Amino acid sequence: MRYRRCPEKAGNIIHRGAPMTHDSAIIALLKKYDFRREIAPEMRKRLLESKRKVYGTIRASRPELRPAGLLHAVFGPFYMMNRKAALALSMAVVAAVTGVLILTGIPGLRLPFTNGTSPLLARVVFVAGDVRVEQGGTESRLALGSDITAGASVLTGPGGVAVLQVDELGTVRVNESSRFTFGAIDGRGDTELALDRGSIYSKLLKRGAGQSYRVKTHSYTAAVRGTEFLAVSSEREKSIMVMEGVVGVATPVSSAEVAKGKGLTVGAAGEVKEYALGEKEMLMLRRQSLYPYQRNARSMSAGELTAVSEGIRTREAEIDTLLAASDGDSAVSPLDRLRKKGMPLTMVHLRDGSQIAGSVVGQEEKKLRLDTGDGIVEIPVDEIIRRVPMN
């Protein structure tokens, strides 16, 4: 477009003619008249389109006004129509990118499913025998390589064993005749297991600030930040055995911290007693901890997981041989085995003149449950004359 300034009129009136040396007259004209309020909508639309083209002509002749590179490609059209809108949009994009970077750098707030991990799921990396899962209102056999979500329950029958892995948390081994429920699963935050019966072995990576792991039973709660321990909750025994690290245990009436190489029993009233683990118990924990944490477990096929499991079975057999060779409990009486675990013993005198020794593990309204070291017996309360502590 070619223009010249008319000397007879005010400097803002433009005529065709010689080339202009400045664009200020065009800009002044566009700023002088507020077309949006002084003309009809249809005319306003046409003038605004003309205004856009004029701005385009000016920017084409003045490179310093052009957005560069990516900004030009993304925001160029918006900038031509409304520079304020373009600025607001660009600021929103910058804020969004900054927010993502912040979230991914704060423990507990990082976005899930990065780097090919799924910290909100538990993957089945080993399964043998009778193992079932209750999830989404249905019960089915637990399949190797399947995923478990929060709220699911795992049940094992006699001889049934499963190992579950939560990315960025560690592994949980579910032993035979057990049942537990995932109350929460978050490898980067809070994970909670409710152990209803049986035993589970937890092998955890080191936890950071804002990250927690808890095992809840009917008698106690065990909380850790990175350790290996066995939690047992059965009618006969309620205990913790620690392979590595420290486990905090709390009952309704007591609390304690259990260190590496130590065990703790919980009595019927919630009282706790610590004891040192023997050679056999440490070997048993070593057997429980054999399955490794696999950083690429989510990408492993069922065949690859099975191959790892076969190697674990071989090592388990080796430890079983050591357990048989070092088993000194065969010459130890049942009561001495209870004493070794720190379980308080009681002599129960009955009306028929007989006596039964063992550790009281529970009492209902009409029955007393007593662990004799060889099993649990139930004694009618009205048959008991007295109970005498033995240690």
C-alpha positions in Angstrom: 0.0 0.0 0.0 1.3 3.5 -0.9 0.3 6.7 1.0 1.2 10.3 1.4 0.4 12.8 4.0 -1.9 15.8 3.0 -0.2 19.0 4.2 -3.5 21.0 4.0 -5.3 18.8 6.6 -4.6 17.5 10.0 -1.8 15.0 9.9 -4.1 12.0 10.6 -5.9 12.2 7.1 -4.4 9.8 4.6 -4.4 10.0 0.8 -2.9 7.7 -1.9 0.3 9.1 -3.3 4.0 9.0 -2.7 5.4 6.2 -0.4 5.2 7.0 3.3 8.4 7.1 5.4 6.6 6.4 8.7 3.8 4.2 9.9 2.8 6.5 12.8 0.0 8.1 10.8 -1.8 4.7 10.2 -1.4 3.8 13.9 -2.7 7.2 15.0 -5.8 6.9 12.7 -6.6 3.4 14.1 -6.3 4.6 17.6 -8.3 7.8 17.2 -11.5 6.2 16.2 -13.0 3.5 18.5 -14.8 1.6 15.7 -16.3 -0.9 18.2 -18.7 1.7 19.7 -19.4 4.1 16.9 -20.7 1.9 14.1 -23.2 -0.9 13.4 -22.1 -4.5 14.1 -21.8 -5.5 10.5 -19.7 -2.5 9.6 -17.7 -3.0 12.8 -16.9 -6.5 11.7 -15.7 -5.4 8.3 -13.6 -2.6 9.7 -12.0 -4.8 12.3 -11.0 -7.2 9.5 -9.5 -4.3 7.6 -7.7 -3.2 10.8 -6.2 -6.7 11.1 -4.9 -6.6 7.6 -3.4 -3.1 8.2 -1.6 -4.4 11.3 -0.4 -7.4 9.2 1.0 -5.0 6.6 2.8 -2.9 9.3 4.3 -6.0 11.0 5.4 -7.4 7.7 7.5 -4.2 7.0 8.8 -4.0 10.6 10.4 -7.4 11.7 11.1 -6.2 15.2 7.3 -6.4 15.8 7.0 -10.1 14.8 6.9 -12.9 17.3 9.7 -15.3 16.6 9.9 -19.0 15.9 7.4 -21.2 17.9 5.6 -18.2 19.4 4.8 -16.9 15.9 3.5 -20.3 14.8 1.4 -20.8 17.9 0.3 -17.3 19.0 0.7 -15.3 15.8 -3.0 -15.3 14.7 -4.1 -14.5 18.3 -1.6 -11.7 18.5 -2.9 -10.1 15.3 -6.5 -10.0 16.6 -5.9 -9.3 20.3 -2.5 -8.9 21.8 -3.9 -9.0 25.4 -5.5 -12.4 24.7 -2.3 -13.8 23.2 -0.3 -12.7 26.2 -2.8 -14.2 28.6 -2.8 -17.5 26.7 1.0 -17.7 26.6 1.1 -17.0 30.4 -1.4 -19.8 31.0 0.8 -22.3 29.0 3.9 -21.3 30.9 2.0 -21.7 34.2 0.8 -25.1 33.2 4.3 -26.3 32.3 5.7 -24.9 35.5 3.0 -26.7 37.5 3.8 -30.1 35.9 7.5 -29.6 36.7 6.7 -28.7 40.3 4.4 -31.7 40.8 6.8 -34.2 39.4 9.5 -32.9 41.8 7.6 -33.0 45.1 7.3 -36.4 46.9 3.7 -37.5 47.3 2.5 -35.0 44.7 4.4 -36.4 41.6 2.3 -37.5 38.7 1.7 -41.3 38.6 2.6 -43.6 35.7 5.8 -41.8 34.7 8.9 -43.8 33.6 6.7 -46.8 32.9 5.7 -47.4 36.5 2.3 -47.7 38.1 2.7 -47.0 41.8 -1.1 -47.1 42.4 -1.3 -50.8 41.4 0.1 -54.1 42.9 1.4 -56.5 40.2 1.4 -60.3 40.8 5.0 -61.4 40.2 4.7 -64.9 41.7 1.9 -67.2 42.5 1.7 -70.9 43.5 -1.0 -73.1 44.9 -4.5 -72.0 45.9 -4.5 -68.2 45.7 -7.7 -66.1 45.1 -8.5 -62.4 44.8 -11.7 -60.6 45.7 -11.9 -57.4 43.6 -14.8 -55.4 42.3 -17.4 -57.6 44.0 -16.2 -60.9 42.4 -13.8 -63.6 43.4 -11.3 -65.3 41.0 -8.0 -67.2 40.9 -5.0 -64.9 41.2 -3.2 -64.8 37.8 0.5 -64.3 37.3 1.1 -60.8 35.8 -2.3 -59.4 36.8 -2.9 -56.2 38.7 -4.6 -55.5 42.0 -6.1 -52.2 43.0 -6.9 -50.7 46.4 -9.8 -52.4 48.1 -8.9 -55.8 46.8 -8.4 -58.8 49.1 -6.0 -61.7 48.6 -6.7 -65.1 50.1 -4.4 -68.1 50.2 -5.3 -71.7 51.0 -3.0 -74.4 52.5 0.2 -74.4 50.5 -0.8 -71.2 48.6 1.8 -68.4 48.2 1.8 -65.2 46.2 4.3 -62.3 45.8 2.9 -58.8 44.9 5.0 -55.9 43.8 4.1 -52.2 44.1 6.3 -50.0 41.9 8.6 -47.7 44.0 7.4 -49.4 47.2 8.7 -53.0 47.3 7.2 -56.5 47.5 4.7 -58.2 49.7 4.8 -62.0 50.1 1.5 -63.6 51.2 2.0 -66.9 53.0 -0.3 -69.9 53.1 -3.7 -69.8 54.9 -3.7 -66.0 54.9 -6.1 -63.2 54.0 -5.4 -59.5 53.7 -6.8 -56.4 52.1 -5.1 -53.4 50.4 -6.7 -50.4 52.2 -4.6 -48.1 50.1 -1.9 -48.5 47.4 0.5 -45.7 46.6 4.2 -46.5 46.0 5.0 -42.8 46.3 2.7 -42.0 49.3 0.6 -44.0 51.7 0.1 -47.8 51.5 -1.9 -49.7 54.1 -2.6 -53.5 54.4 -5.2 -55.0 56.7 -4.1 -58.5 57.7 -7.1 -60.5 58.8 -5.3 -63.8 59.3 -2.1 -65.6 58.5 1.2 -63.9 57.7 2.8 -61.5 55.2 6.4 -60.6 54.6 7.1 -57.1 53.6 10.3 -56.2 51.7 10.3 -52.4 51.2 12.5 -49.9 49.5 13.6 -46.9 51.6 10.7 -44.6 52.2 11.0 -40.8 52.1 9.2 -37.9 53.8 5.5 -38.1 53.3 5.6 -41.8 52.4 4.3 -44.4 54.8 3.6 -48.1 55.0 1.4 -49.8 57.6 0.2 -53.3 58.4 -2.9 -53.4 60.5 -4.2 -56.5 62.4 -6.9 -57.1 64.9 -4.3 -56.7 67.7 -1.6 -54.3 66.5 -0.4 -51.9 63.9 3.1 -52.0 62.4 4.5 -48.9 60.7 7.8 -48.6 58.8 9.6 -46.4 56.2 11.9 -49.0 54.7 12.6 -52.4 56.1 12.0 -56.2 55.9 9.7 -57.8 58.4 7.2 -60.7 58.9 3.8 -59.8 60.4 1.8 -62.7 61.9 -1.8 -62.6 63.0 -3.4 -65.9 63.9 -5.4 -67.4 66.7 -2.2 -69.0 68.0 0.3 -66.2 67.4 0.4 -62.4 67.0 3.9 -61.3 66.4 6.5 -59.3 64.4 9.9 -60.5 63.3 12.4 -58.0 61.8 15.0 -59.0 59.2 16.2 -55.4 58.4 15.5 -51.9 59.7 13.2 -50.9 62.5 9.4 -51.5 62.9 7.2 -49.4 65.1 4.4 -51.5 66.7 1.4 -50.1 68.5 -1.4 -51.8 70.4 -4.3 -50.3 72.3 -2.3 -50.4 75.5 1.4 -50.4 74.5 3.9 -49.5 71.8 7.5 -50.5 71.0 10.2 -50.3 68.3 11.6 -53.6 67.0 15.1 -53.6 65.6 16.9 -55.9 63.2 17.3 -59.5 64.6 14.5 -59.0 67.1 10.9 -60.3 67.4 7.9 -59.1 69.4 4.8 -60.9 70.6 1.5 -59.4 71.4 -0.5 -60.8 74.3 -4.3 -61.2 74.6 -4.6 -57.9 76.5 -2.4 -56.0 74.0 0.8 -56.2 76.1 4.0 -56.6 74.1 7.2 -58.5 74.8 10.5 -58.4 72.7 12.8 -61.3 72.2 15.9 -62.1 70.2 15.5 -64.1 67.0 17.4 -67.5 66.9 19.3 -69.0 64.0 16.3 -70.9 62.7 14.1 -67.8 62.7 16.6 -65.7 60.8 17.0 -68.5 58.2 13.2 -68.5 57.9 13.2 -64.7 57.3 16.0 -65.1 54.8 13.8 -67.6 52.9 10.9 -65.2 52.9 13.0 -62.4 51.5 14.3 -64.3 48.5 12.1 -62.7 45.8 13.8 -59.6 44.6 12.2 -56.2 43.7 12.1 -56.1 39.8 12.3 -52.5 38.5 11.1 -53.7 35.1 8.4 -56.0 36.5 5.6 -54.2 34.6 7.3 -54.9 31.2 8.1 -58.6 32.0 6.1 -61.3 30.4 4.5 -64.2 32.3 7.3 -66.5 31.0 10.0 -64.1 32.3 8.3 -63.9 35.7 8.1 -67.7 35.8 11.8 -68.1 35.0 12.6 -65.8 38.0 10.3 -67.8 40.2 12.0 -71.1 39.3 15.3 -69.7 40.4 13.7 -68.6 43.7 12.3 -72.1 44.2 15.8 -73.6 43.9 17.2 -71.2 46.5 14.3 -72.0 48.8 15.1 -75.7 48.7 18.7 -74.9 49.6 17.5 -72.9 52.7 15.1 -75.7 53.6 18.1 -78.0 53.8 19.9 -75.6 56.1 16.7 -75.3 58.3 16.5 -79.1 58.6 20.2 -79.3 59.5 20.1 -76.5 62.1 16.7 -77.4 63.6 17.4 -77.7 67.3 13.7 -77.3 68.2 13.1 -81.1 67.8 14.7 -81.6 71.2 13.0 -78.6 72.8 9.7 -79.0 74.6 6.6 -77.1 73.4 6.6 -74.9 76.4 10.2 -74.0 75.9 9.4 -73.0 72.4 6.8 -70.6 73.8 9.2 -69.3 76.3 11.8 -68.6 73.6 9.2 -66.4 71.8 8.7 -64.5 75.0 5.1 -65.7 75.4 3.9 -65.7 79.1 2.9 -69.1 80.4 0.0 -70.0 82.6 -0.9 -73.2 84.4 -4.7 -73.8 84.2 -6.2 -75.9 87.0 -9.5 -77.7 86.1 -12.3 -79.0 88.3 -11.5 -82.6 87.4 -8.1 -82.2 88.9 -6.1 -82.0 85.7 -3.8 -79.2 84.6 -3.0 -77.7 81.3 0.0 -75.4 80.7 0.4 -72.9 77.9 0.0 -69.3 76.9 -3.4 -67.6 76.9 -4.1 -66.2 73.4 -7.7 -65.1 73.9 -10.9 -65.4 75.9 -14.5 -65.2 75.0 -17.5 -65.2 77.3 -17.5 -69.0 77.8 -14.2 -70.2 76.5 -10.5 -69.7 77.2 -8.1 -70.2 74.3 -4.7 -71.6 75.3 -1.6 -72.2 73.1 0.1 -75.3 74.4 3.0 -75.1 72.0 1.5 -77.9 70.0 -1.7 -76.2 69.1 -4.6 -74.2 70.4 -7.1 -75.7 72.9 -10.4 -74.2 74.0 -11.3 -74.7 77.7 -14.8 -73.9 79.1 -14.5 -71.1 81.6 -16.8 -72.8 84.1 -14.4 -75.8 84.2 -11.5 -73.6 85.4 -10.7 -73.4 89.1 -7.8 -71.1 88.9 -4.9 -69.9 86.7 -1.3 -69.6 88.0 1.4 -67.7 86.1 4.5 -69.8 85.4 7.1 -67.2 84.3 
